[in-house]
Amino acid sequence: MGFYRKNIGGRHQIVRVGIGAAAAVAAMTLLAAPGNVLGAAAGLMVAVSGFIGYCPLFAIVGINLPTT
C-alpha cells in the first residue's frame, strides 16, 4: 500500500495488536448487545492499525513514532 506512510512502528505495533485483540475478545464476552459489537469493532480497529503500522488519528495530530 503506497498511499500512507507508517507513523507507528516497533514495539508500539506489537502492543497495539495485542491490546486491540484482547479488547475485541473482552468486548464480545463481557458486554451485552449492541455494546459488544461496537466494542469488538473498536478493538479490531486498534489491532488493524497496529498491524499495518498506520494510525489516522496520529497523522491528524502530527505524532510520528519511530518505525524501527
DSSP file (Angstrom, degrees, kcal/mol; ACC not computed):
  #  RESIDUE AA STRUCTURE BP1 BP2  ACC     N-H-->O    O-->H-N    N-H-->O    O-->H-N    TCO  KAPPA ALPHA  PHI   PSI    X-CA   Y-CA   Z-CA
    1    1 A M              0   0    0      0, 0.0     3,-0.3     0, 0.0     0, 0.0   0.000 360.0 360.0 360.0 118.9    0.0    0.0    0.0
    2    2 A G        +     0   0    0      1,-0.2     0, 0.0     3,-0.1     0, 0.0   0.350 360.0  83.7-104.2   6.4    1.6    3.2   -1.1
    3    3 A F  S    S+     0   0    0      2,-0.0     2,-0.3     0, 0.0    -1,-0.2   0.418  90.9  44.8 -94.4   3.2   -1.0    5.7   -0.1
    4    4 A Y  S    S-     0   0    0     -3,-0.3     2,-0.5    50,-0.0    50,-0.0  -0.960  70.2-135.1-139.5 159.5    0.1    6.1    3.5
    5    5 A R        -     0   0    0     -2,-0.3    -3,-0.1     2,-0.0    48,-0.0  -0.964  36.3-106.0-114.9 131.2    3.4    6.5    5.4
    6    6 A K        +     0   0    0     -2,-0.5    48,-0.2     1,-0.2    61,-0.1  -0.284  37.9 174.3 -56.3 131.8    3.9    4.4    8.5
    7    7 A N        +     0   0    0     46,-1.6    58,-2.4     1,-0.1     2,-0.3   0.338  64.4  46.2-123.0   4.3    3.7    6.5   11.6
    8    8 A I        +     0   0    0     45,-1.6     2,-0.3    56,-0.2    -1,-0.1  -0.978  67.7 151.8-136.8 154.4    4.0    3.8   14.3
    9    9 A G    >   +     0   0    0     57,-0.3     3,-1.4    -2,-0.3     4,-0.2  -0.979  34.7  23.9-165.7 176.9    6.4    1.0   14.5
   10   10 A G  T >> S-     0   0    0     57,-0.3     4,-1.3    -2,-0.3     3,-0.6  -0.287 120.4  -2.0  62.6-132.1    8.4   -1.4   16.5
   11   11 A R  H 3> S+     0   0    0      1,-0.2     4,-2.7     2,-0.2    -1,-0.3   0.805 127.8  65.2 -64.5 -30.7    7.1   -2.3   19.9
   12   12 A H  H <> S+     0   0    0     -3,-1.4     4,-2.3     1,-0.2    -1,-0.2   0.887 101.2  50.2 -62.2 -37.8    4.2    0.1   19.6
   13   13 A Q  H <> S+     0   0    0     -3,-0.6     4,-2.4    -4,-0.2    -1,-0.2   0.928 110.6  49.0 -64.1 -44.7    2.7   -2.0   16.7
   14   14 A I  H  X S+     0   0    0     -4,-1.3     4,-2.2     1,-0.2    -2,-0.2   0.913 112.2  48.5 -61.8 -43.2    3.1   -5.2   18.8
   15   15 A V  H  X S+     0   0    0     -4,-2.7     4,-2.9     2,-0.2     5,-0.3   0.910 110.9  51.0 -64.3 -42.4    1.3   -3.6   21.8
   16   16 A R  H  X S+     0   0    0     -4,-2.3     4,-2.7    -5,-0.2     5,-0.3   0.920 110.5  48.0 -61.5 -44.7   -1.5   -2.2   19.6
   17   17 A V  H  X S+     0   0    0     -4,-2.4     4,-2.3     2,-0.2     5,-0.2   0.933 115.4  45.3 -63.2 -45.0   -2.2   -5.6   18.0
   18   18 A G  H  X S+     0   0    0     -4,-2.2     4,-2.3    -5,-0.2    -2,-0.2   0.933 116.9  42.5 -64.3 -47.8   -2.2   -7.3   21.4
   19   19 A I  H  X S+     0   0    0     -4,-2.9     4,-2.6     2,-0.2     5,-0.2   0.895 114.7  51.3 -68.4 -39.5   -4.4   -4.8   23.2
   20   20 A G  H  X S+     0   0    0     -4,-2.7     4,-2.1    -5,-0.3    -2,-0.2   0.926 112.5  45.2 -63.3 -44.9   -6.7   -4.5   20.2
   21   21 A A  H  X S+     0   0    0     -4,-2.3     4,-2.3    -5,-0.3    -2,-0.2   0.914 114.1  49.3 -65.2 -42.2   -7.3   -8.2   20.0
   22   22 A A  H  X S+     0   0    0     -4,-2.3     4,-2.6    -5,-0.2    -2,-0.2   0.893 110.9  50.3 -64.5 -39.2   -7.7   -8.5   23.8
   23   23 A A  H  X S+     0   0    0     -4,-2.6     4,-2.5     2,-0.2    -1,-0.2   0.892 109.9  50.6 -65.5 -39.5  -10.2   -5.6   23.8
   24   24 A A  H  X S+     0   0    0     -4,-2.1     4,-2.0     2,-0.2    -2,-0.2   0.928 113.2  44.8 -64.5 -44.5  -12.2   -7.2   21.0
   25   25 A V  H  X S+     0   0    0     -4,-2.3     4,-1.7     2,-0.2    -2,-0.2   0.921 114.1  49.4 -65.3 -43.6  -12.4  -10.6   22.8
   26   26 A A  H  X S+     0   0    0     -4,-2.6     4,-2.8     1,-0.2     5,-0.4   0.900 110.0  51.6 -63.1 -40.4  -13.2   -9.0   26.1
   27   27 A A  H  X S+     0   0    0     -4,-2.5     4,-1.7     1,-0.2    -1,-0.2   0.919 110.1  48.3 -62.9 -43.2  -16.0   -6.9   24.5
   28   28 A M  H  < S+     0   0    0     -4,-2.0    -1,-0.2     1,-0.2    -2,-0.2   0.813 120.6  36.7 -68.6 -29.0  -17.6   -9.9   22.9
   29   29 A T  H  < S+     0   0    0     -4,-1.7    -2,-0.2    -5,-0.1    -1,-0.2   0.782 125.7  32.8 -94.2 -28.3  -17.5  -11.9   26.1
   30   30 A L  H  < S+     0   0    0     -4,-2.8     2,-0.2    -5,-0.2    -3,-0.2   0.711 102.8  71.9-105.5 -22.4  -18.2   -9.3   28.8
   31   31 A L  S  < S-     0   0    0     -4,-1.7     2,-0.2    -5,-0.4     5,-0.0  -0.639  72.4-124.4-100.2 154.2  -20.6   -6.7   27.2
   32   32 A A    >>  -     0   0    0     -2,-0.2     3,-1.0     1,-0.1     4,-1.0  -0.586  53.0 -53.5 -89.6 157.1  -24.2   -7.1   26.3
   33   33 A A  T 34 S+     0   0    0      1,-0.3    -1,-0.1     2,-0.2    -5,-0.0  -0.386 120.1  18.8 -65.8 146.6  -25.5   -6.4   22.8
   34   34 A P  T 3> S+     0   0    0      0, 0.0     4,-1.8     0, 0.0     3,-0.4  -0.965 122.8  58.9 -86.3   2.2  -25.2   -3.9   21.0
   35   35 A G  H <> S+     0   0    0     -3,-1.0     4,-2.7     1,-0.2    -2,-0.2   0.812  99.4  60.2 -62.7 -29.9  -22.2   -2.8   23.1
   36   36 A N  H  X S+     0   0    0     -4,-1.0     4,-2.3     2,-0.2    -1,-0.2   0.902 105.8  46.1 -67.5 -38.5  -20.3   -6.0   22.4
   37   37 A V  H  > S+     0   0    0     -3,-0.4     4,-2.2     2,-0.2    -1,-0.2   0.911 115.0  46.8 -69.4 -41.9  -20.3   -5.4   18.6
   38   38 A L  H  X S+     0   0    0     -4,-1.8     4,-2.1     2,-0.2    -2,-0.2   0.907 114.1  47.7 -66.7 -41.6  -19.2   -1.8   19.0
   39   39 A G  H  X S+     0   0    0     -4,-2.7     4,-2.3     2,-0.2    -2,-0.2   0.901 112.1  49.3 -65.3 -41.4  -16.5   -2.7   21.5
   40   40 A A  H  X S+     0   0    0     -4,-2.3     4,-2.4    -5,-0.2    -2,-0.2   0.890 109.8  51.9 -65.3 -39.1  -15.2   -5.5   19.3
   41   41 A A  H  X S+     0   0    0     -4,-2.2     4,-2.0     2,-0.2    -2,-0.2   0.904 110.0  48.9 -63.8 -41.1  -15.2   -3.2   16.3
   42   42 A A  H  X S+     0   0    0     -4,-2.1     4,-1.9     2,-0.2    -2,-0.2   0.916 111.8  49.1 -64.8 -42.7  -13.1   -0.6   18.2
   43   43 A G  H  X S+     0   0    0     -4,-2.3     4,-2.3     1,-0.2    -2,-0.2   0.897 110.7  50.0 -63.4 -40.3  -10.7   -3.3   19.3
   44   44 A L  H  X S+     0   0    0     -4,-2.4     4,-2.7     2,-0.2    -1,-0.2   0.859 106.9  55.1 -67.3 -34.7  -10.3   -4.6   15.8
   45   45 A M  H  X S+     0   0    0     -4,-2.0     4,-2.1     2,-0.2    -1,-0.2   0.903 109.4  47.3 -64.0 -40.4   -9.6   -1.1   14.5
   46   46 A V  H  X S+     0   0    0     -4,-1.9     4,-1.8     2,-0.2    -2,-0.2   0.923 113.1  48.9 -65.1 -44.0   -6.8   -0.7   17.0
   47   47 A A  H  X S+     0   0    0     -4,-2.3     4,-2.1     1,-0.2    -2,-0.2   0.906 111.7  48.5 -63.7 -42.0   -5.4   -4.1   16.1
   48   48 A V  H  X S+     0   0    0     -4,-2.7     4,-2.5     2,-0.2     5,-0.3   0.896 108.8  52.9 -67.1 -39.6   -5.5   -3.4   12.4
   49   49 A S  H  X>S+     0   0    0     -4,-2.1     4,-1.4     1,-0.2     5,-1.0   0.872 111.4  47.6 -64.6 -34.4   -3.8   -0.1   12.8
   50   50 A G  H  <5S+     0   0    0     -4,-1.8    -1,-0.2     2,-0.2    -2,-0.2   0.881 110.4  52.6 -69.2 -37.6   -1.1   -1.8   14.7
   51   51 A F  H  <5S+     0   0    0     -4,-2.1    -2,-0.2     1,-0.2    -1,-0.2   0.904 117.2  36.0 -66.1 -42.2   -0.8   -4.5   12.0
   52   52 A I  H  <5S-     0   0    0     -4,-2.5    -1,-0.2     2,-0.2    -2,-0.2   0.663 105.6-125.8 -88.2 -15.2   -0.4   -2.1    9.1
   53   53 A G  T  <5S+     0   0    0     -4,-1.4   -46,-1.6    -5,-0.3   -45,-1.6   0.696  72.2 108.5  83.7  19.1    1.6    0.5   11.1
   54   54 A Y      < -     0   0    0     -5,-1.0    -1,-0.2   -48,-0.2    -2,-0.2  -0.992  43.5-171.8-135.0 128.7   -0.5    3.5   10.4
   55   55 A C     >  -     0   0    0     -2,-0.4     4,-1.9     1,-0.1     5,-0.2  -0.967  11.9-157.9-118.9 115.5   -2.8    5.4   12.8
   56   56 A P  H  > S+     0   0    0      0, 0.0     4,-2.0     0, 0.0     5,-0.2   0.867  94.6  54.2 -60.5 -36.5   -5.1    8.0   11.2
   57   57 A L  H  > S+     0   0    0      1,-0.2     4,-2.3     2,-0.2     5,-0.2   0.910 107.0  50.9 -65.1 -41.1   -5.5    9.9   14.5
   58   58 A F  H  >>S+     0   0    0      1,-0.2     4,-2.2     2,-0.2     5,-2.0   0.891 108.8  52.7 -60.9 -38.8   -1.7   10.1   14.9
   59   59 A A  H  <5S+     0   0    0     -4,-1.9    -2,-0.2     2,-0.2    -1,-0.2   0.890 109.9  47.8 -65.0 -39.4   -1.5   11.5   11.4
   60   60 A I  H  <5S+     0   0    0     -4,-2.0    -2,-0.2     1,-0.2    -1,-0.2   0.921 117.0  41.9 -66.4 -44.0   -4.1   14.2   12.2
   61   61 A V  H  <5S-     0   0    0     -4,-2.3    -2,-0.2    -5,-0.2    -1,-0.2   0.762 113.8-116.5 -76.8 -25.7   -2.4   15.2   15.4
   62   62 A G  T  <5 +     0   0    0     -4,-2.2     2,-0.4     1,-0.3    -3,-0.2   0.636  59.6 150.4  99.4  17.2    1.1   15.0   13.9
   63   63 A I      < +     0   0    0     -5,-2.0     2,-0.4    -6,-0.2    -1,-0.3  -0.688  18.6 179.4 -85.0 133.5    2.5   12.2   16.0
   64   64 A N        -     0   0    0     -2,-0.4   -56,-0.2    -5,-0.0   -57,-0.1  -0.870   8.6-164.0-136.7 101.0    5.2   10.1   14.3
   65   65 A L        -     0   0    0    -58,-2.4   -55,-0.1    -2,-0.4    -2,-0.0  -0.534  39.1 -86.0 -83.2 150.9    6.7    7.3   16.4
   66   66 A P        -     0   0    0      0, 0.0   -57,-0.3     0, 0.0    -1,-0.1  -0.286  31.1-151.9 -57.3 136.8   10.0    5.7   15.3
   67   67 A T              0   0    0      1,-0.2   -57,-0.3   -59,-0.1   -59,-0.1   0.076 360.0 360.0 -99.4  23.7    9.4    2.9   12.8
   68   68 A T              0   0    0    -59,-0.2    -1,-0.2     0, 0.0   -59,-0.0   0.431 360.0 360.0 -98.7 360.0   12.5    0.9   13.7
